[in-house]
Amino acid sequence: MTLRKFGAPRLYIQGDGALDELPGLVAQYGRCPLIVADAVVTDLLEPRLRALFKENAPVFADFGGECTAVEIDRLAALTAKTKADVVVGLGGGKAIDSAKGVRIARDLPIIVCPTIASNDSPTSRLAVIYTESHAISEVRLMAANPDAVLVDTGLIARAPVRFLRAGIGDALSKVFEVAQCADSDGLNFFGGRPTRMALGISRTCYDILREHSSAAIADVQAQRVTPAVENVVEACVLLSGLAFESGGLSIAHSLTRGFSAIPAIGSTLHGEQVAVGLLVQLMLSKGQQETLRDILGFYAEIGLPRGPSALGCRMDDYRTIARISLETAPYIGNFERRLTVEEITSALRDVDTVASAWSRN
């Protein structure tokens, strides 16, 4: 009998100004943090962080922009050259995953501080590694979930709203993917069956997003922190992260393997790709056509792409996307039936057709 398994970070903190808690958290695990952040985030936050840490000056490690094996090795080497004994991932998903790579390489405590809510990376053990050409190459696992996740909604509300939209697209898929994983006897990222808690979290995540996303997007456009923003950020970061890792994934996330191999859409965000992947999953799912049309309407309301062509994919790309996803995504089997390249290719085309017809009505 396969066991049910559930995992989570040790501590989650969220709110406007939450970054001020970072020195106290670091002190629980060490003395000197290695802060992995890109140049934009460092320029924005370095003065604030230096003032917060006072005499225990942090080491700032400039993230190069892509989470590759080479970049992780470079960042990990800095811990040997400095007195850094705690890793802090500060910024977006790829900076955070690079910090996770350092934690894996050096076995140091890690605190994750997302400055955008564009994906579900912060709470998980996973680090997605890319090639220099921006295609997914592998997934590495930390021994445990982050020691702490610190989410300053004041920072997230001042980030471009596109990131929040992408986070909604990433999180919205979980209720459908977790259900497919559970129904097909699939395994989650702990190698166990999804718990009832994971299923419940995915449903709560979906309900929050449907109720509060439009208001939260308007509030972030105005750079204000409101209850709607707090609710949607919690759904995108905490609930979505717990749901995918302990609930499992399916077709929507599998297709990002194929999408990431298409250079023409390299500038699209992970959550935008997942949003389209969800449409394809619904197209492939039995009895989900009405849900597909409902989700298309929701995407139109909040500004998410409504089909592969909206990402910049060409018809000639669809078979490549289908083949790579089917060959490389380890959770593509978490579905109600086994799929073929032809079925996925057709579904990619059919989503564009349905989306175009929906837009005309």
Buried (B, 14 or more C-beta within 10 A) or exposed (E): EEEBBBBBBEBBBBBBEBBBBBBEBBEEBBEBBBBBBBEEBBEBBBEEBEEBBEEBEBBBBBBBEBBBBEBBEBBBBBBEEEEBBBBBBBBBBBBBBBBBBBBBBBEBBBBBBBBBBBBBBBBBBBBBBBBEEBBBBEEBEBEBBBBBBBBBBBBBBBBEBBBBBBBBBBBBBBBBBBBBBBEBEBBBBBEBBBBEBBBBBBBBBBEBBBBBBBBBBBBBEEEBBBEBBBBBBBBBBBBBBBBBBBBBBBBBBBBBBBBBBBEEBEEBBBBBBBBBBBBBBBBBBEEBEEEBBEBBEBBEEBBBBBBBBBBBBEEEBBBBBBBBBBEBBEBBBBBBEEBEBEBBBBBBBBBBEBBEEBEEE
